[in-house]
Amino acid sequence: MISIKEPERGIKAPQIIGEAIYNALHAGQSFSLWKSPGVNEKHLIICQSAIEVKEYQLEEGQQGFAFAPFLSDQKKYIFPPEIHYHFLNENLVEGPANINPENKVHADFKISKEIKFHYPLHRPASHKNIDFISLVKNGIEEIKNGTVEKLVPSRYKEIEIQGVDILHLFESLCTLHPDTLVSLVSSPQTGTWMGASPELLVSVTNQNKFKTIALAGTQPYTEKENVRSVAWTQKEIEEQALVCRYIINCFKKIRLREYEEHGPRTVIAGNVMHLKTEYEVDMLATNFPQLGSVMLKLLHPT
């Protein structure tokens, strides 16, 4: 059971988060803010800087917010919990509550010269230098030739924004995507990132249960649509099965045969739907205490 401790004078999460981040940025510090999927639970870590790590070891008490690029050979970081705030239902459960309730200065987090978010030292090549249509055509040829089964080409667009309240945008993502991990991080090493993801890569519970999911196949979702009656095409079913086979092949690589598989079933993520299959392993029964870290290395990137 969690004992909820109200901060003095009834100060709620938004003001504590706003002032803590404001002070951290003006001190040149780093922060990571995230909301857990499916519950109104938020965490905020304030630290001097993100720390580079070679690998993430889930079983060795390595705590913090992990940040890794898509390519596994690039630098990985962790935000250590030098100062940790834990909120449940907008109430402070853990962390300092020394916030002045009369201070309204930091309530507005619009991008401006006053709010100095961190920016990356190295930026990707401009999308203008990439012939995206040729990239897609080449990808189709590689699939036809049997080199790969699936490709996801991507590009980015660079725009200038003004007058956007970053913390308000974060709260909007939390409201729109309640079953996803919503995060906002900023450090000199990583730059500033915000996102919402429904995909669980790896989970290890206190009960020694390992979990991961296969989430693929996409179609639009309309409000009040009955997900139990959704029809999926063969293409989408095969696309999701491809991820399932990848996970099972990872199990085979480490000679793991005892696992539970549930799905696929239809799930909603914002304004789209996906097919989802869940995998669970009892690490005690299989005598595999390092399974979390081993599978994390095998699955990233899925």
URPE-V636072 format. One record per residue. N is the residue number from 1. PHI is phi in degrees with one decimal (NA if undefined). NEAR is the number of other ideal C-beta (glycine too) atoms within 8 Angstrom. D_LAST is the distance of its C-alpha to the last C-alpha in Angstrom with 2 decimals. Layout:
n = {N/N}
phi = {PHI/PHI}
near = {NEAR/NEAR}
d_last = {D_LAST/D_LAST}
This chain:
n = {1/2/3/4/5/6/7/8/9/10/11/12/13/14/15/16/17/18/19/20/21/22/23/24/25/26/27/28/29/30/31/32/33/34/35/36/37/38/39/40/41/42/43/44/45/46/47/48/49/50/51/52/53/54/55/56/57/58/59/60/61/62/63/64/65/66/67/68/69/70/71/72/73/74/75/76/77/78/79/80/81/82/83/84/85/86/87/88/89/90/91/92/93/94/95/96/97/98/99/100/101/102/103/104/105/106/107/108/109/110/111/112/113/114/115/116/117/118/119/120/121/122/123/124/125/126/127/128/129/130/131/132/133/134/135/136/137/138/139/140/141/142/143/144/145/146/147/148/149/150/151/152/153/154/155/156/157/158/159/160/161/162/163/164/165/166/167/168/169/170/171/172/173/174/175/176/177/178/179/180/181/182/183/184/185/186/187/188/189/190/191/192/193/194/195/196/197/198/199/200/201/202/203/204/205/206/207/208/209/210/211/212/213/214/215/216/217/218/219/220/221/222/223/224/225/226/227/228/229/230/231/232/233/234/235/236/237/238/239/240/241/242/243/244/245/246/247/248/249/250/251/252/253/254/255/256/257/258/259/260/261/262/263/264/265/266/267/268/269/270/271/272/273/274/275/276/277/278/279/280/281/282/283/284/285/286/287/288/289/290/291/292/293/294/295/296/297/298/299/300/301/302}
phi = {NA/-96.6/-93.7/-81.4/-105.2/-72.6/-66.4/-57.8/63.7/65.8/-71.5/-97.5/-55.0/-55.2/-71.7/-63.7/-62.7/-59.9/-70.9/-64.0/-69.5/-57.3/-65.3/-64.9/-65.4/-72.3/-95.5/75.5/-87.5/-110.7/-150.1/-136.7/-124.9/-150.0/-113.0/-72.6/-68.0/82.0/-136.6/-86.9/-129.8/-124.5/-129.8/-134.0/-113.1/-111.6/-146.1/-64.5/-165.0/-72.3/-108.4/-72.9/-130.5/-79.4/-143.0/-91.2/-111.7/-69.1/-93.7/-107.4/72.1/-76.7/-105.3/137.4/-101.1/-86.4/-138.1/-136.2/-76.1/-66.2/-81.3/-70.4/-87.7/-90.0/-66.9/-112.6/-134.6/-136.0/-92.7/-72.1/-80.5/-63.9/-129.0/-125.6/-108.6/-126.4/-119.0/-132.9/53.7/70.4/-102.0/-77.1/-96.5/-147.0/121.9/-65.6/-119.5/-85.2/-110.8/-79.9/-66.0/-86.6/-84.3/-107.9/-64.4/-99.0/-72.5/-101.7/-108.7/-67.5/-60.8/-161.0/-66.9/-77.8/-107.6/-97.6/-70.1/-80.4/-121.7/-67.2/-72.0/-121.0/-105.7/-67.5/-60.8/-60.7/-63.6/-66.7/-88.9/-111.6/-84.2/-66.1/-63.7/-65.6/-60.8/-67.0/-61.7/-63.7/-63.6/-61.9/-64.5/-64.4/-67.9/-62.5/-77.9/83.1/-66.4/-138.0/-92.7/-149.0/-131.2/-124.0/-69.9/-145.5/-150.1/-125.5/-122.1/-100.3/-134.0/-97.8/-123.2/-137.9/72.0/-95.0/-84.9/-62.0/-70.1/-65.3/-64.4/-60.2/-64.1/-64.5/-63.8/-61.3/-72.8/-74.2/-128.5/-66.5/-101.0/-114.6/-85.8/-103.1/-138.1/-141.5/-129.7/-154.4/-157.2/-61.5/-76.0/-107.8/79.4/-115.3/-133.1/-135.5/-166.8/-137.9/-127.2/-88.9/-90.9/-89.7/-81.4/-149.4/-138.8/-126.5/-90.3/-66.4/-91.9/60.9/-106.7/-93.7/-137.5/-151.7/-137.9/-110.6/-128.1/-161.2/78.1/-140.1/-150.3/-63.3/-116.6/-111.7/-58.2/72.3/-71.8/-80.9/-67.8/-71.4/-106.8/-70.9/-98.9/-113.6/-78.5/-60.8/-60.6/-68.7/-63.4/-67.7/-60.7/-74.3/-64.8/-60.2/-70.0/-59.3/-63.2/-62.8/-63.2/-63.8/-64.7/-65.2/-59.7/-65.2/-59.7/-102.5/59.2/-99.0/-112.6/-95.7/-147.7/-101.5/-125.3/-127.3/124.9/-81.7/-137.5/-84.9/-129.8/-102.4/-135.0/70.2/-101.7/-132.6/-122.3/-130.9/-95.3/-131.5/-122.6/-105.9/-123.9/-137.8/-132.6/-84.6/-71.1/-73.6/-65.0/-91.6/54.2/-132.2/-67.5/-97.1/-58.6/-58.0/-69.0/-63.8/-71.3/-59.2/-68.4/-73.3/-85.7/-94.8/-85.7/-66.7}
near = {2/5/5/8/8/7/11/6/5/7/11/8/10/10/12/16/14/12/12/14/14/11/8/11/14/7/6/5/10/16/16/15/13/11/10/9/10/5/6/7/9/14/13/14/16/12/14/5/9/13/9/7/9/3/7/11/7/10/9/5/4/9/5/12/11/8/13/9/6/3/6/7/3/7/6/13/14/13/16/9/9/8/10/10/16/11/15/11/6/8/12/14/11/7/11/5/9/3/11/5/8/4/8/5/4/10/8/5/12/9/9/5/4/4/11/7/9/12/6/7/5/3/3/4/5/7/10/4/5/9/5/9/6/7/10/9/8/8/10/8/8/10/12/6/6/4/5/6/4/7/7/4/8/4/7/6/5/5/4/3/6/5/6/8/9/13/12/8/10/12/9/8/12/11/7/8/12/8/9/12/10/12/14/13/15/13/14/9/9/13/9/10/10/10/6/11/7/12/7/8/8/12/9/12/7/3/4/10/11/14/13/13/10/14/11/11/10/7/9/6/10/5/4/4/7/6/9/5/5/10/4/9/6/5/6/13/12/8/11/16/8/11/13/12/8/10/13/8/8/11/10/8/7/11/5/11/5/7/9/6/8/8/9/10/8/12/12/9/10/9/4/10/12/13/15/12/14/10/13/10/14/9/14/6/6/10/6/11/7/7/14/13/12/10/13/12/9/9/12/9/6/8}
d_last = {35.19/34.54/37.72/37.40/39.43/40.71/41.15/44.74/46.34/43.49/41.19/37.90/34.32/34.40/37.38/36.19/32.77/34.53/37.09/34.79/32.43/35.51/37.06/33.92/33.46/37.17/37.00/34.17/31.83/28.15/26.74/23.71/24.33/22.12/22.73/21.24/19.95/22.76/25.57/27.76/26.79/26.29/25.97/27.24/27.10/29.61/29.51/31.20/28.05/24.37/24.15/22.05/20.28/18.89/16.51/16.17/18.24/18.11/21.13/23.46/24.47/22.58/23.08/22.21/19.71/16.67/15.76/13.25/12.54/9.47/10.85/11.00/14.62/15.90/17.82/16.54/19.03/20.25/23.01/25.47/27.50/30.86/31.91/30.05/30.95/29.89/30.92/31.20/32.66/33.63/35.66/35.31/34.49/34.04/34.89/37.95/39.87/42.24/41.89/45.03/45.22/47.63/45.26/43.96/43.31/39.52/38.83/38.02/34.84/35.25/34.00/37.11/38.68/39.14/35.46/33.99/30.21/28.43/27.22/24.95/26.97/25.01/24.06/21.98/24.12/25.81/24.40/27.93/27.35/24.52/25.64/22.91/24.58/24.69/21.01/20.27/22.92/21.62/18.15/20.00/21.99/19.09/17.83/21.48/21.90/19.11/17.32/13.98/13.35/11.73/11.95/11.83/14.79/15.80/18.92/20.62/24.15/26.47/29.15/31.78/32.15/35.16/36.30/32.89/32.95/29.59/30.04/31.30/28.21/26.07/28.28/28.00/24.20/24.78/27.30/25.43/22.11/23.35/20.35/17.78/17.34/19.64/19.96/22.36/22.39/24.78/25.64/27.15/24.18/21.49/23.71/23.57/20.60/20.59/18.04/17.31/13.97/13.95/10.41/10.78/8.13/10.90/14.63/17.59/20.91/24.44/25.03/22.57/20.17/16.45/14.32/10.83/10.27/8.97/10.20/11.02/14.40/16.67/20.44/23.01/24.47/28.18/29.96/31.47/29.49/29.25/25.59/26.92/28.45/25.64/25.36/22.14/22.35/21.24/18.86/17.03/17.17/15.73/12.88/11.95/12.88/10.49/7.51/10.18/11.04/7.81/8.23/11.90/11.75/10.36/13.37/15.55/14.91/16.42/18.92/18.15/19.86/20.92/18.49/19.14/17.42/18.61/18.23/17.30/19.34/19.81/19.14/20.38/18.68/21.52/22.99/20.30/19.18/15.97/15.52/14.18/14.00/14.38/14.23/16.75/18.24/21.65/21.37/25.17/25.76/23.31/24.66/21.28/21.82/19.12/16.31/14.72/14.51/13.62/10.56/9.58/9.90/8.11/4.87/5.16/3.82/0.00}
